């Protein structure tokens, strides 16, 4: 099917939402002249065959938390008709999983603004089947958000269809131009906020989720906290400050992370800055944990671990590390200390989780919790125990 036929086969509404070029600046004007923030754009997440799985981590994260988009449905025919929250967390959230894009469109009173590509395949590329879904969405007038390493905006066919349909493509991982990238200069050491990195023993293990829950819990406790996103999902969710670390040339990784931390410190004046981790420091396939430790210079680290995971994601011959070994490596590599461990309870019963938390507390002599299955207050207590100055500041603020 040629470009014009595909774009014309379905009536196209005008492009709308956060990805569309604003007609009158970033705000809409009322007849009284007062600026009004546009509504949060509605989005469908495409995650065929992968929702609730490891390669569906982008969709999983967006269903749990999204400031930038109002998620209205998920596409995955293997879970057709089910509630996404029930699949992920055994708690209904009202976001349905539907079988295809036609069903997802039919489910809404109007065509949603955006299609989000909700998968993170290890090769970072678009399959032929997925390409067809993206082109169909563009033909419907939907903007596209993608976190793939393959930039859809640079694809001649997809870019041409998008231009014809007057929709936009947001390639989350596309870095700033090289001429604008920043080298590390050590200025992060002057940031007054306590910096806490949430690292892990593997990729796709829940670091971003724990970082998000921790940030929200600290803010709820009256401790001004900012989250720094370092991957595509966090940026899609709406992280105000962040950079997709694995798309930045290595020479600039530490400097680009330092840049966004400095911006967050200057603009928000937080007491705590939480940095989302990537990969694992001990994992030979990833370098991002090293760049995060170097670029953010965290005073503290929280380690995320999945005790029931037998081997690293996509590496069946590579056993998971013991958390004690990962802690030793982190503390040897950087001038920091691990202040606690959080558990990913995949493939664990409630009894397994209880026993694991108790065992890890005993063996590691550290606070241990689970960001999703235990109270968020446990994470706050973990931070306050390691950083008592924060508790003193809260008392002074109340007085």
C-alpha positions as CSV (number, residue, x, y, z in Angstrom):
1,X,0.0,0.0,0.0
2,X,1.5,3.4,-0.9
3,X,1.8,6.3,1.4
4,X,-1.2,8.3,0.2
5,X,-3.6,5.2,0.2
6,X,-2.6,4.3,3.7
7,X,-3.0,7.8,5.0
8,X,-6.4,8.3,3.3
9,X,-8.0,4.9,4.0
10,X,-9.2,6.2,7.4
11,X,-10.5,9.7,8.2
12,X,-7.7,11.6,9.9
13,X,-8.5,14.1,12.7
14,X,-6.1,17.0,13.2
15,X,-3.0,16.1,15.2
16,X,-3.5,16.8,18.9
17,X,-1.7,16.4,22.2
18,X,1.7,16.8,23.5
19,X,3.4,15.5,20.3
20,X,1.6,17.9,18.0
21,X,3.1,21.3,17.1
22,X,1.1,23.8,19.2
23,X,-0.9,26.2,17.1
24,X,-0.7,29.1,19.7
25,X,2.3,28.3,21.9
26,X,2.3,25.9,24.8
27,X,-1.0,27.1,26.2
28,X,-4.5,27.5,24.9
29,X,-6.1,30.9,25.3
30,X,-9.7,31.4,26.7
31,X,-11.9,34.2,25.5
32,X,-11.0,36.0,28.7
33,X,-7.3,35.8,27.8
34,X,-6.3,33.6,30.7
35,X,-3.8,30.8,29.7
36,X,-5.1,27.2,30.2
37,X,-2.8,24.2,30.2
38,X,-4.0,21.7,27.5
39,X,-5.4,18.4,28.7
40,X,-3.2,15.4,29.2
41,X,-3.1,13.6,25.8
42,X,-4.8,10.2,25.7
43,X,-2.6,7.3,24.6
44,X,-2.9,3.7,23.6
45,X,0.1,1.5,24.4
46,X,1.2,-1.1,21.9
47,X,2.7,-4.2,23.5
48,X,1.8,-7.2,21.5
49,X,2.8,-10.5,23.1
50,X,4.9,-8.8,25.8
51,X,2.6,-7.1,28.4
52,X,3.6,-7.9,31.9
53,X,6.8,-9.5,30.6
54,X,10.4,-8.3,30.7
55,X,10.3,-6.9,27.2
56,X,7.1,-5.1,28.0
57,X,8.7,-3.1,30.8
58,X,7.8,0.2,29.1
59,X,4.1,-0.6,28.9
60,X,4.2,-2.0,32.5
61,X,5.7,1.2,33.8
62,X,3.3,3.5,32.0
63,X,0.3,1.5,33.2
64,X,1.5,1.9,36.8
65,X,2.5,5.6,36.5
66,X,2.2,8.2,33.8
67,X,2.1,12.0,34.2
68,X,2.7,12.9,30.5
69,X,-0.1,10.7,29.0
70,X,-3.5,9.4,30.1
71,X,-3.3,5.7,29.3
72,X,-6.6,4.5,27.9
73,X,-5.7,0.9,26.8
74,X,-3.0,-1.6,26.1
75,X,-2.8,-3.7,22.9
76,X,-1.8,-7.3,23.5
77,X,-3.9,-10.1,22.0
78,X,-2.5,-12.6,24.4
79,X,-4.3,-10.8,27.3
80,X,-7.3,-9.6,25.3
81,X,-10.3,-8.5,27.5
82,X,-8.4,-8.4,30.8
83,X,-7.7,-5.5,33.1
84,X,-4.0,-4.4,32.9
85,X,-3.7,-3.7,36.6
86,X,-5.1,-7.1,37.5
87,X,-2.5,-8.7,35.2
88,X,0.4,-6.7,36.6
89,X,-0.4,-6.2,40.3
90,X,-3.6,-8.2,41.0
91,X,-5.4,-4.9,41.4
92,X,-7.9,-3.5,38.8
93,X,-7.0,-0.1,37.4
94,X,-9.7,0.3,34.7
95,X,-7.2,0.2,31.8
96,X,-8.3,-2.6,29.5
97,X,-6.0,-4.8,27.4
98,X,-7.4,-5.2,23.9
99,X,-6.6,-7.4,20.9
100,X,-5.6,-4.9,18.2
101,X,-5.5,-1.3,17.3
102,X,-9.0,-1.4,15.7
103,X,-10.5,-2.7,19.0
104,X,-8.5,-0.1,21.0
105,X,-9.9,2.8,18.8
106,X,-13.4,1.4,18.9
107,X,-13.2,1.4,22.7
108,X,-12.8,5.2,22.9
109,X,-15.4,7.9,22.0
110,X,-12.7,9.7,19.9
111,X,-9.4,8.6,18.4
112,X,-6.7,9.0,21.1
113,X,-3.9,11.4,20.5
114,X,-1.0,9.1,20.7
115,X,0.2,5.5,20.1
116,X,3.1,4.6,22.4
117,X,5.4,1.7,21.4
118,X,5.5,0.0,24.7
119,X,8.2,-2.7,24.2
120,X,11.9,-2.7,24.8
121,X,13.2,-5.6,22.7
122,X,16.9,-6.4,23.3
123,X,17.8,-5.5,19.7
124,X,16.0,-2.2,19.9
125,X,14.4,-2.6,16.4
126,X,10.9,-2.5,14.9
127,X,9.6,-5.8,13.5
128,X,7.6,-5.9,10.2
129,X,4.4,-6.5,12.0
130,X,4.9,-3.7,14.4
131,X,5.8,-1.3,11.5
132,X,2.3,-2.0,10.1
133,X,0.7,-1.1,13.4
134,X,2.7,2.2,13.6
135,X,1.7,3.1,10.0
136,X,-2.0,2.3,10.7
137,X,-1.9,4.6,13.8
138,X,-0.3,7.4,11.8
139,X,-3.1,7.0,9.2
140,X,-5.6,7.5,12.0
141,X,-3.9,10.8,12.8
142,X,-2.2,9.5,16.0
143,X,1.2,10.9,17.1
144,X,3.8,8.2,17.8
145,X,6.1,7.9,20.8
146,X,8.9,5.3,20.6
147,X,11.8,4.4,22.8
148,X,13.6,2.2,20.3
149,X,17.2,2.6,19.4
150,X,16.0,2.6,15.8
151,X,14.6,6.2,15.4
152,X,11.3,6.0,13.7
153,X,11.5,9.7,12.7
154,X,14.6,8.8,10.5
155,X,12.7,5.9,8.8
156,X,11.9,7.2,5.2
157,X,8.5,5.5,4.9
158,X,7.3,6.3,8.4
159,X,8.5,9.9,8.3
160,X,6.8,10.4,4.9
161,X,3.5,9.0,6.1
162,X,3.8,11.1,9.3
163,X,4.5,14.3,7.3
164,X,1.6,13.6,5.0
165,X,-0.8,13.1,8.0
166,X,0.5,16.1,9.9
167,X,1.4,14.0,12.9
168,X,4.6,13.9,14.9
169,X,7.1,11.2,16.0
170,X,8.8,11.5,19.3
171,X,11.9,9.3,19.4
172,X,12.6,9.3,23.2
173,X,16.1,7.9,22.9
174,X,17.3,10.4,20.3
175,X,20.0,12.4,22.0
176,X,20.8,16.1,21.7
177,X,23.0,17.2,18.8
178,X,26.6,16.4,19.5
179,X,27.6,20.1,19.5
180,X,25.2,20.6,22.5
181,X,26.4,17.7,24.6
182,X,28.3,18.4,27.8
183,X,31.4,16.9,29.2
184,X,31.6,16.0,32.9
185,X,33.4,18.7,34.9
186,X,32.7,17.7,38.5
187,X,30.1,20.4,39.2
188,X,27.7,17.7,40.6
189,X,29.8,17.7,43.8
190,X,28.5,21.2,44.6
191,X,24.9,20.1,44.5
192,X,23.4,20.5,48.0
193,X,20.8,17.7,47.7
194,X,21.5,14.2,48.8
195,X,21.8,12.0,45.7
196,X,20.4,8.5,45.9
197,X,20.9,6.1,42.9
198,X,18.6,3.1,42.6
199,X,20.8,0.4,41.0
200,X,20.1,-3.3,40.4
201,X,21.5,-6.8,39.9
202,X,20.1,-7.1,36.4
203,X,18.2,-5.1,33.7
204,X,14.4,-4.9,33.7
205,X,14.3,-5.6,37.4
206,X,12.2,-2.7,38.7
207,X,14.8,0.0,39.4
208,X,12.6,2.7,37.7
209,X,9.5,1.6,39.6
210,X,11.3,1.6,43.0
211,X,12.8,5.0,42.1
212,X,9.4,6.4,41.3
213,X,7.7,5.0,44.4
214,X,10.6,6.3,46.6
215,X,10.4,9.8,45.0
216,X,6.6,10.0,45.6
217,X,6.9,8.7,49.1
218,X,9.6,11.2,50.1
219,X,7.6,14.1,48.7
220,X,4.5,12.9,50.5
221,X,6.6,12.9,53.7
222,X,7.5,16.5,53.2
223,X,11.0,16.0,51.8
224,X,11.4,17.8,48.5
225,X,12.6,15.2,46.0
226,X,13.2,15.1,42.3
227,X,13.5,12.0,40.1
228,X,16.1,11.9,37.3
229,X,15.1,9.6,34.5
230,X,17.8,7.8,32.7
231,X,15.9,5.5,30.3
232,X,13.1,5.8,27.8
233,X,10.2,4.7,30.1
234,X,10.9,7.3,32.7
235,X,11.0,10.0,30.1
236,X,7.8,8.8,28.6
237,X,6.2,8.8,32.0
238,X,6.9,12.5,32.3
239,X,10.2,12.8,34.2
240,X,10.9,16.6,34.1
241,X,14.7,15.9,34.2
242,X,16.4,13.1,32.5
243,X,18.4,11.7,29.6
244,X,18.3,8.3,27.8
245,X,21.8,7.2,28.9
246,X,22.2,4.3,26.6
247,X,21.8,6.5,23.5
248,X,24.5,9.1,24.5
249,X,28.0,8.6,23.2
250,X,30.2,7.3,26.1
251,X,32.4,10.4,26.1
252,X,29.4,12.5,27.1
253,X,27.4,10.1,29.3
254,X,28.6,11.4,32.6
255,X,28.4,15.1,31.5
256,X,24.9,14.8,30.2
257,X,23.7,13.2,33.4
258,X,25.6,15.8,35.4
259,X,23.8,18.5,33.3
260,X,20.3,17.4,34.2
261,X,21.1,16.9,37.9
262,X,22.5,20.5,38.0
263,X,19.3,21.7,36.3
264,X,17.1,19.9,38.8
265,X,19.1,21.3,41.7
266,X,19.0,24.8,40.3
267,X,15.3,24.9,39.4
268,X,13.7,22.8,42.1
269,X,16.0,23.3,45.1
270,X,15.3,19.7,46.3
271,X,16.6,18.1,49.5
272,X,16.9,14.7,47.7
273,X,17.6,13.8,44.1
274,X,16.8,10.2,43.1
275,X,18.6,8.8,40.1
276,X,17.0,5.9,38.2
277,X,19.5,3.1,37.5
278,X,20.1,1.2,34.3
279,X,21.4,-2.4,33.8
280,X,23.7,-3.6,36.5
281,X,27.3,-2.6,37.4
282,X,28.4,-6.3,37.3
283,X,26.6,-7.0,34.0
284,X,29.1,-7.3,31.1
285,X,26.5,-6.2,28.5
286,X,25.8,-2.8,30.1
287,X,28.0,0.2,30.9
288,X,25.3,2.6,32.0
289,X,25.5,1.8,35.8
290,X,29.2,2.9,35.7
291,X,28.3,6.1,34.0
292,X,25.4,6.8,36.5
293,X,27.8,6.3,39.4
294,X,30.4,8.5,37.9
295,X,28.1,11.2,36.6
296,X,25.8,11.5,39.6
297,X,28.3,10.9,42.4
298,X,25.6,9.6,44.7
299,X,26.1,9.6,48.4
300,X,23.8,6.6,48.7
301,X,22.6,3.6,46.7
302,X,19.5,1.4,47.0
303,X,19.9,-2.0,45.3
304,X,17.0,-3.7,43.6
305,X,17.2,-7.5,43.4
306,X,15.0,-10.4,42.1
307,X,15.8,-13.4,44.3
308,X,13.7,-15.9,42.2
309,X,15.3,-14.9,38.9
310,X,17.7,-17.7,38.0
311,X,19.7,-16.0,35.3
312,X,20.1,-12.5,33.7
313,X,17.5,-11.3,31.2
314,X,18.3,-12.6,27.7
315,X,21.4,-14.4,29.0
316,X,20.4,-17.9,30.1
317,X,24.0,-18.9,30.7
318,X,24.7,-16.0,33.0
319,X,23.6,-16.6,36.6
320,X,22.2,-13.8,38.7
321,X,24.8,-12.3,41.1
322,X,24.5,-12.5,44.9
323,X,23.4,-9.1,46.2
324,X,26.3,-9.1,48.7
325,X,28.7,-9.3,45.8
326,X,26.9,-6.5,43.9
327,X,27.0,-4.3,47.0
328,X,30.8,-4.9,47.4
329,X,31.4,-4.1,43.7
330,X,29.4,-0.9,43.9
331,X,31.1,0.3,47.0
332,X,34.5,-0.6,45.6
333,X,33.8,1.2,42.3
334,X,32.4,4.4,43.7
335,X,32.7,6.6,46.8
336,X,29.3,5.7,48.0
337,X,27.4,3.2,50.2
338,X,24.5,0.9,49.7
339,X,21.8,1.9,52.3
340,X,19.2,-0.7,51.6
341,X,17.9,-3.4,49.3
342,X,14.5,-3.6,47.6
343,X,13.0,-6.9,46.3
344,X,11.4,-7.6,43.0
345,X,8.9,-10.3,44.0
346,X,8.5,-11.9,40.5
347,X,7.7,-15.6,40.8
348,X,7.5,-15.4,44.6
349,X,4.6,-16.2,47.0
350,X,3.8,-13.9,49.9
351,X,5.5,-16.4,52.2
352,X,8.5,-16.5,50.0
353,X,8.7,-12.7,50.1
354,X,8.4,-12.5,53.9
355,X,11.2,-15.1,54.3
356,X,13.4,-13.5,51.7
357,X,13.1,-10.0,53.4
358,X,14.0,-11.5,56.8
359,X,16.9,-13.4,55.4
360,X,18.3,-10.5,53.5
361,X,18.0,-8.2,56.5
362,X,20.0,-10.7,58.5
363,X,22.6,-11.6,55.9
364,X,23.2,-8.1,54.6
365,X,22.7,-6.1,57.8
366,X,20.6,-3.6,55.8
367,X,17.0,-2.5,55.6
368,X,15.1,-4.5,53.1
369,X,11.7,-3.9,51.6
370,X,9.6,-4.3,48.4
371,X,8.4,-1.0,46.7
372,X,5.2,-2.6,45.4
373,X,4.3,-5.2,48.0
374,X,5.2,-3.4,51.2
375,X,4.4,0.1,52.5
376,X,6.2,3.0,50.8
377,X,6.9,4.3,54.3
378,X,9.5,1.5,54.6
379,X,11.5,3.3,51.8
380,X,11.2,6.6,53.6
381,X,12.5,5.0,56.8
382,X,15.4,3.5,54.8
383,X,16.5,6.9,53.6
384,X,16.0,8.7,56.9
385,X,18.0,6.0,58.8
386,X,20.9,6.6,56.4
387,X,20.5,10.4,56.2
388,X,19.4,11.6,59.6
389,X,19.9,15.2,58.6
390,X,16.8,15.0,56.5
391,X,14.8,14.1,59.6
392,X,16.3,17.1,61.5
393,X,15.4,19.4,58.6
394,X,11.8,18.1,58.7
395,X,11.5,18.9,62.4
396,X,12.9,22.4,61.9
397,X,10.5,23.0,59.1
398,X,7.5,22.0,61.2
399,X,8.7,24.2,64.1
